[in-house]
Amino acid sequence: MKRSRLGSLDVTSIGLGSAPLGGLFSPVSDADAEATIARAWSLGVRFFDTAPLYGFGLAERRLGAFLRQQPRESYAISTKVGRLLRVPEGAAAEDEHYKGTPRERPVFDFSYDGVMRSVEESLGRLGLDRVDVLLVHDPDDHYDEAVAGAFHALQRLREDGTVKAIGAGMNQSEMPARFAEAVPVDCFLLAGRYTLLDQGALDALFPVCTAKNIGILLGGIYNSGILANPHTSAKFNYQDADASLVARALELDGLCRKHGTELKAAALQFCMAHPAVTVAMMGARNAGEVADNIAMSEKAVPAAFWQELRAQNLVDARAPLPTGAKA
């Protein structure tokens, strides 16, 4: 598998995102989770992303159980800070997004001390002595606290060698662009804001990241599923997609079919063509989905598809197309 540089780290250009392994939208068994991670490993994936939020600790525990069996220098792993997991008083209500989870529920804490506790607790769930990348997770309403507290902690951990890279993981591109100017970060995990349906990252984030050599770990490439299987009940940005988005996804799917290719292949290869994108983080809930994601990264997409995509103005004119696709 192709390799990329993320600061001082050597990482695979495709990584495994673990939100689905935490029961995103529907439960995942321990056996299916283990098989998913094992298939990713067998196919050459050596970069793994997780977070306390994903299944409220479930994804970290499952990922750690597999990675503890592998040589520590053979892979890289990222997790996130900004949420502490605590058992609520009384019964824990079922979460809107994560199913089949433990009782703990996340509590926002972007303070310096909160971040240090979060790291220690994540290492405990993972059963590892260190992680390689730490990301401030979803500080949308906590910019000042994130800069003064969380990033201060992350910079200290990077300076003393505890982690090798720091940044933020968000579902928007505007605030990461602000962080890029305010904090010496190495990378951002950007979910859903550079896809065939949404190229908002081109406005400010990608230019500043290119200028400052900040890596992009790109998640949400299928926009929560609508670009994997467009239909009336599809998800976009973790919510039910509105009719206009479904119509656009179906138009893209029709164009793919016209040129004898698949929407998932076009969606993935479009994202990976941008030079700012360091790693495509692909989530999966079973071994078959992992294999399919890898296959989609390698499937032939005709140059004529990309040409028609551009001619019909279905993507931003600033978005680069894959090598060999002449517009």
C-alpha angles and dihedrals in degrees: 000000000000115000130217137193119244104181104296092344126100107213138172115258090236120052134184116247113205105203092104089050087060091060101267106186093343137026122271121203123233089245094053091046092052092047091050094053092043092053091049089051093048090052092054103263110150103165120079130183127199142152140196088250094062103095090337093279097333096105093049092050093048095046093046092050090061100037093051086069093057130077105271095227092053097075144028126225134191129196134172143241134206099078126075118197114232134168108246123226109265125359119344111238117229110268121243093233112019120063132191094022137150119264095261118106129198123258119192115243120160095167123121092249092043091055092050090051091047092054092049092049093047091052088051092053092044094045089223131125095224146000125220102220130033121194131189102235123223101330090166094137096029107061097138095045091047093053096043098038118015099037091043088057093045093051090053091050090050093047093053092047097248090124131016102213137023136190143117136286115215146152093227132062102209100072095044087056088056091047090051089061096041105039133040096242129168101207149352129220103218117190122201100340098103110047140112087277101040127033098168092130089072092071102068114333103063094045093052092043091051091049094049097037092242113161124231121219100196119210133169091045091156091044094241092315108312091107091048097050116002112204139131095275095045122132126238121186089353092303135090107284118241121239096259092056092047089051092052092047091050090050090053090046090052091051090051092051090049089058096042098250138106130260092228091056092049092046094051098042092046090057095045091052094072111095091220091063110093101171133014104219107207120190122211137175099197141023093258093058091052092052090046092052092052091047091051090055089057102036116115113254110190118240087231089066093056091045092054091043088058095040091054091047091236091146134035112281089230093061113104117230125223118282111279094025104117115198 
